Structure formats: C-alpha cells, structure tokens
Amino acid sequence: MSSDHSRAERAGSFSSSSAETAINPENEKLARLDQSEDGLEKQGDLEVGDDREDDGLLPQETEKPEPPKSTFKSSFIWMIVNTLATIGIVFTNKAIFSDPSLKLAQLTFAAFHFFITWLTLYTLSRPKFAFFVPRRTSIREIAPLSIAMSLNVILPNLSLAFSTVTFYQVARILLTPTVALMNFVLYKSTLPRNAVLALIPACAGVGMVSYYDSLPTSDVNIKTTTGLGVIFAFAGIFASSLYTVWIASYHRKLQMSSMQLLFNQAPVSAFLLLYVIPFVDTFPVWSEVPVNRWVMIMMSGLFASLINISQFFIIAQTGPVSSTVVGHVKTCTIVALGWMMSGRAIGDKSIVGVLVALGGIVAYSVVMLKEKSRQAK
C-alpha cells in the first residue's frame, strides 16, 4: 500500500504543516502516494504522484484549467524552488522560535500561515492564473479536518521550538510507518513485506536519534533536544498521520482536489484558532520585537507561498520518482545543515541513528516505487 505516502500535502503546504500544505509539504506527498495501490497512489517534509485513483471520482469540469505543460527546464526549476523554500521555512521558523518572546505564540503564528496559504490559493484560482477551479463546502463539513490541520501545524512547530533541526526532521520519518499502521487498523490496508522490513530500520534510527540527541551535554555550544521537544514531536507525528489519513477520505467524500480542499480548510483553521489564541498564546511586546524577527516572519510567509505554488507544478509536471527524489533531497539537506549547526562532532553516536533512519526510508521508497511500477504493468 502506497497509502502512507499519499494522503496529505503535502503541501498544497504545505509541512509548517499544511504544505504537504505550505506549512507542512510532506503531507501532500504522503497523501498522493497513499492513493495509488488500493490506497496507493504525494506530503507533509510536510506528505507526490501525478496519477491518482481519486481523479475518477472527481467531477469533470469543462472549465477546469489544463495542467501546465511540462518541460524539463521548468520542472527542474520548480523542484529547486520547492527544495529551497522547504529548507528555508524550516530554518527560518527555527530562528523565529529561538526568540523566547515568540516561542509561545504558536497559534498566532499558525493562523498567520493559514492566512498566507489561503491568500496564495485565492490568487492561484483567479482567472488570470486559473491554476484550479475553487469549490465551496460548508464549515460544518470541513471543520473536523481543519482542526486536524491546525494540530498538524502547531504540534510540529512546537517540536521545532524545543528540539534541534536534525531531530525534528528525522522524527518526521515516522510519519510513513504511523500512517501505514493507521491504514491497517482502520482500513485493513497492508504493505508489501519488503516495505515493512524497510520501515524497521527507519523506526530504529529515529529511536536512536531521539535518545542520543536528548542527552544532556556539558558543552554549551552543542544544541540538544529537550524532553518537551520529544513529546511534541511524537504528538505531532500522530496528529499529522491522522490528518494524512483523513485527507484521502475527504478527497473522496467532498470530491475535491488537494488545492480545492486546502482552499476551504485554511481560512476555517485560521478562524477557529482566533477563539483559542487569547487563552493559550503568550504575546510579546510587539513594539519590542526586533526588525530582523519581523523580516523572518515575512520570509516564512513568503516561503509558504512558494511551497504552495511550486508544489502545484511538481504534482502536475513530474512523476512519483522525481517527487520522491525531491523529498529525500530535502530531508537529507535539512538533516545535514541541522547537524552542522548543532555543533556536534562527526563521531557523535546520533549520526548512526540518522544514517539508519534515512537508509530505511529510502529503501522503503524504492520498494514502493517498484511495487507501483509492477502494478501499472
């Protein structure tokens, strides 16, 4: 079952978590890969196959714009943009959350990203661009998914605020086995045996990184993950996995594409958060927030928009192999940069866990792509 790779993102955005929404691009990747085999077809760092079973379920709209024509040059450029924007948003958000006055304003930050996501999609849907045809659904229908989307953004962001970038990114690898487990429990969907075997070292590697990265150190130059960071990471993985699984069912239930669904979700998520923000967030003295922090916040919104836009072209123009490669390039690059910034030595034991986890998830992807190719034949 490619289902654990295809139900979210992610991307639209994108992983801060609606990327797979722009906020979490890996979810879209999870969402797409999940719909191809019986659920195998995608985010979504956060959740991208271009042939989905759900396409047959969606109404055929004569006014629906044609996907952008694919050329190698344009596809390559959009993959570069998506990769750089995803890397940029992770490290920019980490820098923002390193400010104690902004670390506990997570809901406000998420609401800002949801607004940016909606604004981007609204612009893309205008006749001048016509990237997709917007469709509406009721708030009551979309509210449960919007709540899951909010948790899918807020919990991983809290993890990023209290952990290292390396741990944050490696922990997201657990999205794949968690979604697979949820699909098995809820829908009795199974994976090929070799795919299950590949997920064992992936999980073991994440466990090793969780242990070694959270050990206290006497060297103040070495950044470590706190206990809260680990808790938020695993809670975020559960929330993101649930969101990923729900995305696929909402695609079928509402007969909407990923962008149409995200276009409905984002404003409802932002609206719902407005009721909770005054009771949960701790606000800084806005006039005392440094100018460079405001610049970073604007950059984070810009990266979110770029992830949404580039994700559209990647989904439309490239196949699952290209999308999978892009996803792994992003993961490896973020992990490598995070490691270099953490101050840890090359011989640190947690590097073994990183390599084992990455090796496992790459092997899993190879198995699933081969399975999909076999089924296509």
C-alpha positions as CSV (number, residue, x, y, z in Angstrom):
1,M,0.0,0.0,0.0
2,S,1.4,3.3,-1.0
3,S,-1.2,4.8,1.2
4,D,1.1,6.0,3.9
5,H,2.8,8.2,1.3
6,S,-0.1,9.8,-0.3
7,R,-2.9,11.1,1.7
8,A,-2.0,14.6,2.7
9,E,0.1,17.5,1.4
10,R,1.7,18.0,1.4
11,A,1.8,21.0,0.6
12,G,-0.7,22.1,-1.2
13,S,1.6,23.2,2.2
14,F,2.3,22.6,2.5
15,S,4.7,20.6,6.2
16,S,4.8,24.2,8.7
17,S,2.4,21.9,8.1
18,S,-0.2,22.3,5.6
19,A,2.2,22.3,2.6
20,E,2.3,18.8,2.3
21,T,0.3,22.4,2.7
22,A,2.8,25.1,2.5
23,I,3.2,24.8,6.2
24,N,3.9,21.1,6.0
25,P,4.7,20.0,2.4
26,E,5.5,16.4,3.4
27,N,1.8,15.7,4.0
28,E,0.9,16.2,0.3
29,K,3.5,13.7,-0.5
30,L,2.0,11.2,1.9
31,A,-1.4,12.0,0.5
32,R,-0.6,11.3,-3.1
33,L,1.5,8.2,-2.7
34,D,-1.3,6.8,-0.5
35,Q,-4.0,6.8,-3.1
36,S,-2.3,4.5,-5.6
37,E,-2.3,0.9,-4.8
38,D,-5.7,0.4,-3.1
39,G,-4.8,3.3,-1.4
40,L,-1.5,3.5,-3.3
41,E,-1.0,6.4,-5.5
42,K,2.4,12.9,-2.7
43,Q,3.1,15.2,2.0
44,G,3.6,17.0,4.6
45,D,8.6,17.2,4.6
46,L,5.1,18.0,5.4
47,E,3.4,14.5,2.9
48,V,3.8,13.3,-5.0
49,G,2.4,11.1,-7.6
50,D,0.6,12.6,-10.5
51,D,-1.8,9.7,-11.3
52,R,-4.4,9.4,-8.5
53,E,-7.3,6.9,-8.3
54,D,-9.4,9.7,-6.9
55,D,-9.3,11.5,-10.2
56,G,-12.0,9.2,-11.5
57,L,-14.2,10.2,-8.5
58,L,-13.9,14.0,-9.1
59,P,-16.5,15.7,-11.2
60,Q,-15.3,16.6,-14.7
61,E,-15.5,20.3,-15.0
62,T,-15.3,21.7,-18.5
63,E,-13.9,25.0,-17.2
64,K,-11.1,23.1,-15.3
65,P,-7.8,24.5,-16.5
66,E,-5.3,22.2,-18.1
67,P,-2.2,21.4,-16.1
68,P,0.8,23.4,-17.0
69,K,2.8,21.9,-19.9
70,S,5.8,20.0,-18.7
71,T,9.3,20.8,-19.8
72,F,12.4,19.5,-18.2
73,K,13.7,23.1,-17.6
74,S,10.5,24.3,-15.9
75,S,10.1,21.1,-13.9
76,F,13.7,21.3,-12.7
77,I,13.3,25.0,-11.7
78,W,10.2,24.3,-9.7
79,M,11.8,21.4,-7.9
80,I,14.7,23.7,-7.0
81,V,12.3,26.4,-5.8
82,N,10.3,23.8,-3.7
83,T,13.5,22.4,-2.2
84,L,15.0,25.8,-1.3
85,A,11.7,27.1,0.1
86,T,11.2,24.0,2.2
87,I,14.7,24.2,3.6
88,G,14.2,28.0,4.1
89,I,11.0,27.7,6.0
90,V,12.4,25.1,8.5
91,F,15.4,27.1,9.4
92,T,13.6,30.5,9.4
93,N,10.9,29.1,11.7
94,K,13.6,27.7,14.0
95,A,15.2,31.1,14.2
96,I,11.9,32.7,14.9
97,F,11.1,30.2,17.7
98,S,14.6,30.7,19.2
99,D,13.3,34.1,20.4
100,P,11.7,33.4,23.8
101,S,9.1,36.1,23.2
102,L,7.8,34.4,20.1
103,K,8.2,30.7,21.1
104,L,4.9,30.6,23.0
105,A,2.9,32.5,20.3
106,Q,2.5,29.3,18.2
107,L,-1.3,29.6,17.5
108,T,-0.9,33.1,16.3
109,F,2.0,32.0,14.0
110,A,-0.1,29.1,12.7
111,A,-3.1,31.4,12.0
112,F,-0.7,33.7,10.0
113,H,0.5,30.8,7.9
114,F,-3.1,29.6,7.3
115,F,-4.0,33.1,6.0
116,I,-0.9,33.2,3.8
117,T,-1.9,29.7,2.4
118,W,-5.4,30.9,1.7
119,L,-4.2,34.1,0.1
120,T,-1.8,32.2,-2.2
121,L,-4.5,29.7,-3.3
122,Y,-7.0,32.5,-3.8
123,T,-4.5,34.2,-6.1
124,L,-3.8,31.0,-8.0
125,S,-7.5,30.4,-8.5
126,R,-8.1,33.8,-10.1
127,P,-9.0,33.8,-13.9
128,K,-5.6,35.5,-14.7
129,F,-3.8,32.4,-13.4
130,A,-6.6,29.7,-13.3
131,F,-4.4,27.0,-11.7
132,F,-7.5,25.4,-10.3
133,V,-11.3,26.0,-10.0
134,P,-12.3,26.8,-6.5
135,R,-15.2,24.9,-5.0
136,R,-17.0,25.5,-1.7
137,T,-18.2,23.3,1.1
138,S,-19.9,24.0,4.5
139,I,-17.9,25.0,7.6
140,R,-19.6,22.1,9.4
141,E,-18.2,19.6,6.9
142,I,-14.7,20.9,6.8
143,A,-14.3,21.8,10.5
144,P,-13.0,18.4,11.7
145,L,-10.3,18.3,9.0
146,S,-9.5,22.0,9.8
147,I,-9.0,21.1,13.5
148,A,-6.7,18.2,12.5
149,M,-4.9,20.6,10.1
150,S,-4.3,23.0,13.0
151,L,-2.8,20.3,15.2
152,N,-0.8,19.1,12.2
153,V,0.9,22.5,12.1
154,I,1.1,23.6,15.8
155,L,2.5,20.4,17.3
156,P,5.4,20.0,14.8
157,N,6.2,23.7,15.2
158,L,6.3,23.3,19.0
159,S,8.6,20.3,18.4
160,L,10.9,22.5,16.3
161,A,10.9,25.2,19.0
162,F,12.1,22.8,21.7
163,S,14.4,20.5,19.6
164,T,17.2,20.5,17.2
165,V,16.5,20.8,13.5
166,T,18.1,17.4,12.9
167,F,15.9,15.6,15.4
168,Y,12.8,17.5,14.1
169,Q,13.4,16.4,10.6
170,V,14.5,12.8,11.3
171,A,11.4,12.3,13.6
172,R,9.2,13.2,10.7
173,I,10.3,10.0,9.0
174,L,7.9,8.2,11.4
175,L,5.0,9.7,9.5
176,T,5.3,6.9,7.0
177,P,5.1,3.9,9.4
178,T,2.5,5.6,11.5
179,V,0.2,6.3,8.5
180,A,0.7,2.7,7.4
181,L,-0.3,1.5,10.8
182,M,-3.4,3.7,10.9
183,N,-4.4,2.5,7.4
184,F,-4.0,-1.1,8.6
185,V,-6.1,-0.6,11.7
186,L,-8.8,1.5,10.1
187,Y,-9.0,0.1,6.6
188,K,-7.0,-3.2,6.7
189,S,-4.6,-1.9,4.1
190,T,-1.3,-3.8,4.0
191,L,2.1,-3.1,2.7
192,P,4.4,-5.4,0.7
193,R,6.6,-7.4,3.0
194,N,9.9,-5.8,1.9
195,A,8.4,-2.3,2.6
196,V,7.5,-3.4,6.1
197,L,11.1,-4.7,6.6
198,A,12.5,-1.4,5.3
199,L,10.5,0.5,7.9
200,I,12.0,-1.4,10.8
201,P,15.5,0.3,10.5
202,A,13.7,3.6,9.8
203,C,11.9,3.4,13.2
204,A,15.0,2.1,14.9
205,G,17.1,5.0,13.6
206,V,14.6,7.6,14.8
207,G,14.7,5.9,18.2
208,M,18.5,6.2,18.3
209,V,18.4,9.9,17.4
210,S,15.7,10.5,20.0
211,Y,17.9,9.0,22.7
212,Y,21.3,10.5,21.8
213,D,20.1,13.9,20.7
214,S,18.3,14.5,24.0
215,L,21.2,13.5,26.3
216,P,22.5,16.5,28.3
217,T,25.9,17.8,27.5
218,S,28.4,20.0,29.3
219,D,29.3,21.8,26.1
220,V,27.1,24.9,25.7
221,N,27.9,25.1,22.0
222,I,26.1,21.8,21.3
223,K,22.4,22.1,20.8
224,T,20.2,19.3,22.2
225,T,16.6,18.3,22.2
226,T,14.6,18.8,25.3
227,G,12.1,16.3,26.7
228,L,9.3,18.7,25.6
229,G,10.7,18.6,22.1
230,V,10.5,14.8,22.0
231,I,6.9,14.8,23.4
232,F,5.7,17.4,20.9
233,A,7.5,15.6,18.1
234,F,5.7,12.3,18.7
235,A,2.3,14.0,19.4
236,G,2.9,16.0,16.1
237,I,3.6,12.7,14.2
238,F,0.3,11.2,15.5
239,A,-1.6,14.4,14.5
240,S,0.0,14.6,11.1
241,S,-0.7,10.9,10.4
242,L,-4.3,11.3,11.4
243,Y,-4.6,14.4,9.1
244,T,-2.9,12.4,6.3
245,V,-5.4,9.5,6.6
246,W,-8.4,11.9,6.8
247,I,-7.2,13.8,3.7
248,A,-7.8,10.8,1.5
249,S,-11.3,10.2,2.7
250,Y,-12.2,13.9,2.4
251,H,-10.9,13.8,-1.2
252,R,-13.5,11.1,-1.9
253,K,-16.2,12.5,0.3
254,L,-16.2,16.0,-1.0
255,Q,-14.9,15.2,-4.5
256,M,-12.3,17.9,-4.3
257,S,-8.7,18.1,-5.5
258,S,-5.9,18.9,-3.0
259,M,-6.0,22.6,-3.8
260,Q,-9.7,22.9,-3.6
261,L,-9.7,21.1,-0.2
262,L,-6.9,23.3,1.2
263,F,-8.6,26.4,-0.1
264,N,-11.6,25.5,2.2
265,Q,-9.5,24.3,5.1
266,A,-7.1,27.1,5.6
267,P,-9.5,30.0,6.4
268,V,-11.6,27.8,8.7
269,S,-8.5,26.7,10.6
270,A,-7.4,30.4,11.0
271,F,-10.9,31.4,12.1
272,L,-11.1,28.6,14.7
273,L,-7.7,29.5,16.1
274,L,-8.9,33.1,16.8
275,Y,-11.2,31.7,19.5
276,V,-8.3,29.9,21.3
277,I,-5.4,32.3,20.8
278,P,-6.3,34.7,23.6
279,F,-6.3,31.9,26.1
280,V,-3.3,29.9,25.0
281,D,-0.7,32.2,23.4
282,T,1.7,34.4,25.4
283,F,2.3,37.5,23.3
284,P,5.5,39.5,23.2
285,V,5.5,43.3,23.4
286,W,5.1,43.8,19.7
287,S,6.8,47.1,19.7
288,E,9.9,45.5,21.2
289,V,10.2,42.7,18.6
290,P,13.4,43.3,16.6
291,V,13.1,44.3,13.0
292,N,15.0,41.2,11.9
293,R,12.4,39.0,13.5
294,W,9.6,40.7,11.6
295,V,11.7,40.2,8.4
296,M,11.9,36.5,9.3
297,I,8.2,36.2,9.8
298,M,7.6,37.8,6.4
299,M,10.2,35.4,4.9
300,S,8.4,32.5,6.5
301,G,5.1,33.6,4.8
302,L,6.9,34.0,1.5
303,F,8.4,30.5,1.7
304,A,5.0,29.1,2.5
305,S,3.6,30.7,-0.7
306,L,6.5,29.4,-2.8
307,I,6.0,25.9,-1.5
308,N,2.3,26.0,-2.4
309,I,3.0,27.4,-5.9
310,S,5.9,25.0,-6.7
311,Q,4.0,22.0,-5.3
312,F,1.3,22.6,-7.8
313,F,3.7,22.5,-10.7
314,I,5.6,19.5,-9.3
315,I,2.4,17.5,-8.9
316,A,1.3,18.4,-12.4
317,Q,4.6,18.0,-14.2
318,T,6.6,15.2,-12.6
319,G,6.0,11.6,-11.7
320,P,6.4,9.8,-8.4
321,V,10.1,9.0,-8.9
322,S,11.0,12.7,-9.3
323,S,8.8,13.7,-6.4
324,T,10.2,11.0,-4.1
325,V,13.8,12.1,-5.0
326,V,13.0,15.7,-4.3
327,G,11.5,14.7,-0.9
328,H,14.6,12.8,0.0
329,V,16.9,15.6,-1.1
330,K,15.0,18.0,1.1
331,T,15.2,15.6,4.1
332,C,18.9,14.9,3.7
333,T,19.8,18.5,3.2
334,I,17.9,19.7,6.2
335,V,19.4,17.0,8.4
336,A,22.9,17.8,7.2
337,L,22.5,21.5,7.7
338,G,20.9,21.0,11.1
339,W,23.8,18.7,12.1
340,M,26.4,21.3,11.1
341,M,24.6,24.0,13.0
342,S,24.1,21.8,16.1
343,G,27.8,21.9,17.0
344,R,28.1,18.1,17.2
345,A,31.2,16.2,16.1
346,I,31.2,13.8,13.2
347,G,31.8,10.9,15.6
348,D,28.7,11.6,17.7
349,K,26.6,8.5,18.2
350,S,23.4,10.0,17.0
351,I,24.8,10.2,13.4
352,V,24.4,6.4,13.3
353,G,20.7,6.8,14.0
354,V,20.4,9.5,11.3
355,L,22.0,7.2,8.7
356,V,20.0,4.2,9.7
357,A,16.7,6.1,9.6
358,L,17.5,7.7,6.2
359,G,18.6,4.4,4.8
360,G,15.4,2.7,5.9
361,I,13.1,5.3,4.4
362,V,15.0,5.4,1.1
363,A,14.8,1.6,0.9
364,Y,11.0,1.8,1.6
365,S,10.6,4.4,-1.2
366,V,12.4,2.2,-3.6
367,V,10.2,-0.8,-2.7
368,M,7.0,1.2,-3.1
369,L,8.0,2.7,-6.4
370,K,8.9,-0.8,-7.7
371,E,5.5,-2.1,-6.4
372,K,3.7,0.8,-8.1
373,S,5.5,0.1,-11.4
374,R,4.7,-3.6,-11.2
375,Q,1.0,-2.8,-10.6
376,A,1.0,-0.4,-13.5
377,K,2.2,-3.1,-15.9
